[in-house]
């Protein structure tokens, strides 16, 4: 079972207005970590104190870090066509989609599954389905939350436990079944083919 778990930290809640400040992605083979893609991101704006209070990321930490346009292609290559999972994917995915469309960059090709939606079906009756609650419920060792790489790692371990609970083995159930279980339409990143720029008449003079 091979898949990618990812998480973002951002300056706020609105894709296209607020910006990504950290990307964390972890490639799993079964429950073992095979590779990690983790970086802070220069948002080219100040980080609101409300965001810093959540994730601890400050303006000083982001000075000199790469901007998102430099990271989208490497992130897409890291993810390739693997199945991708995120906890509350409906929050993270639109932030990346906004940037992918803006820069007409490469994008991951795999289906995106929301571990939040899956967990509600696999573990009914919990008081809530926050990542921290699920990690504690399943006895997954944890230290910090609200940093991208750590949260991606917890998300991947959660997904693996759900898959083995559902299948009884370390084989992922059919994707169609998992998508149906989320109760949401299939989620994928846009695959954009860059169009050649049309010449303005003034370019010909």
Secondary structure by P-SEA (a helix, b strand, c coil): cccccccccccccccccccccbbbbbbbccccccbbbbbbbcccccccaaaaaacccccccccccccccccaaaaaaaacccccccccccccaaaaaaaaaaccbbbbcbbbbbaaaaaaaaccccccccaaaaaaaacccccccccaaaaaaaaaaaaaaaaaaaccccccccaaaaaaaaccccccccccccccccccccccc
